[in-house]
């Protein structure tokens, strides 16, 4: 399982809890990976490095890499995967360091086409504004779209 925008690693923790053992994560923010900062609003007592969650839950440890999710020279991209999971920055609490949301989504789809084994899945959560173009972006990357699920990321109920 690869999460190319792993942040605090929650999708990798979920994948490991479901039985995944070969886990890779990339994030552009070294402070998030080492626990000195958080993408979520927490007290400083709650901030811990990504690995601490895996250790506490006795889950397999991921390989983590600090880098640009669209940099094809990242070590994580030398592997092939059964799944790519990504929760893109929505711009509310966190921002992408290097890319606008559309550029990041398109680039990650292209990367998924490169690194996923045949007939495997990419599951990506995008800002709502991108979802309307999901079918075209997925098609352009040479992938097949299974479903687009809408959700309200604004926090309103």
C-alpha positions in Angstrom: 0.0 0.0 0.0 1.3 3.4 -0.9 0.1 6.8 0.4 1.9 9.5 -1.5 0.5 12.3 0.7 0.5 10.4 4.0 0.6 13.3 6.5 0.2 11.8 9.9 -0.2 8.3 8.4 -3.9 7.6 9.3 -4.6 5.8 6.0 -1.5 3.7 6.4 -2.6 2.8 9.9 -6.0 1.8 8.6 -4.4 -0.3 5.9 -2.1 -2.0 8.4 -5.0 -2.7 10.7 -6.8 -4.4 7.8 -3.8 -6.7 7.2 -1.5 -4.8 4.8 2.2 -5.4 5.7 4.1 -3.6 2.9 3.4 0.0 3.6 5.0 3.1 2.1 4.3 6.8 2.7 5.5 10.1 1.2 4.9 13.5 2.6 6.5 16.9 1.8 6.5 18.1 5.4 9.3 16.6 7.5 7.8 18.2 10.6 4.6 16.1 10.1 6.6 12.9 9.6 8.8 13.4 12.7 5.9 14.6 14.9 7.2 18.2 15.5 4.1 19.5 13.7 0.6 18.2 12.9 -1.8 18.6 10.0 -4.6 18.5 12.6 -5.2 20.9 15.4 -3.9 19.2 18.5 -2.3 20.1 21.8 1.4 19.6 21.8 1.0 16.6 24.1 -0.9 14.8 21.4 1.6 15.3 18.6 3.8 12.3 18.0 5.7 10.9 15.1 4.0 8.8 12.5 5.8 5.6 13.6 4.5 5.9 17.2 0.9 5.1 16.1 2.1 1.8 14.4 4.2 0.9 17.5 1.4 1.6 19.9 -1.0 -0.6 17.9 1.6 -3.3 17.2 1.2 -2.9 13.5 3.9 -3.4 10.8 6.0 -0.2 10.4 5.8 1.7 7.1 8.7 3.0 5.1 8.4 6.8 5.1 10.0 9.3 2.8 10.0 13.0 2.9 9.5 14.4 -0.6 7.3 15.8 -3.3 4.5 13.3 -4.1 5.0 14.0 -7.8 8.7 13.5 -7.9 9.2 10.3 -9.9 12.6 9.8 -8.3 11.1 9.1 -4.8 12.3 5.7 -3.6 8.7 4.7 -3.0 8.1 4.9 -6.7 10.6 2.1 -7.4 8.1 -0.4 -6.0 4.8 -1.7 -7.3 1.7 -1.8 -5.2 -1.7 -3.4 -4.8 -3.3 -0.2 -3.6 -2.7 3.6 -3.6 -4.5 5.5 -0.9 -4.5 9.3 -0.9 -6.4 12.0 1.0 -5.4 15.1 -0.8 -4.9 18.4 1.0 -8.2 20.3 0.8 -6.7 23.7 1.7 -8.8 24.1 4.8 -6.3 23.0 7.5 -3.4 21.9 5.3 -1.9 23.0 2.0 0.1 21.2 -0.6 3.7 22.4 -0.5 4.4 22.2 -4.2 1.2 21.8 -6.2 -2.3 23.2 -6.8 -5.0 20.6 -6.0 -5.8 19.8 -9.7 -2.1 19.3 -10.6 -1.6 17.1 -7.5 -4.7 15.0 -8.4 -3.7 14.5 -12.0 -0.1 13.8 -11.1 -1.1 11.2 -8.5 -3.4 9.5 -11.0 -0.5 9.3 -13.5 1.8 7.9 -10.7 -0.9 5.4 -9.8 -1.0 4.2 -13.4 2.8 3.7 -13.2 3.1 1.9 -9.8 -0.1 -0.1 -9.4 0.0 -3.7 -10.3 -2.5 -4.8 -12.9 -6.1 -4.7 -11.8 -5.4 -3.0 -8.5 -7.0 0.1 -7.0 -6.4 3.7 -6.2 -8.7 5.2 -3.7 -8.4 9.0 -3.6 -10.3 11.6 -1.6 -10.3 15.0 -3.4 -11.7 18.4 -2.8 -15.2 18.6 -4.1 -14.3 21.1 -6.9 -12.2 18.3 -8.5 -14.8 15.6 -8.3 -16.8 16.9 -11.2 -13.8 16.3 -13.5 -12.8 12.9 -12.0 -13.9 10.8 -14.9 -11.9 12.8 -17.4 -8.8 12.9 -15.2 -8.9 9.2 -14.5 -9.4 8.4 -18.2 -6.6 10.7 -19.2 -4.3 8.8 -16.8 -5.2 5.5 -18.4 -7.2 4.2 -15.5 -10.8 3.1 -15.0 -13.2 5.0 -12.7 -15.3 2.8 -10.5 -17.2 5.3 -8.5 -17.2 8.9 -7.3 -18.8 9.5 -3.9 -19.8 13.0 -2.9 -19.2 14.3 0.6 -19.5 17.7 2.2 -16.0 18.8 3.3 -17.2 22.2 4.4 -18.2 21.0 7.8 -21.8 22.0 7.4 -24.5 19.4 8.3 
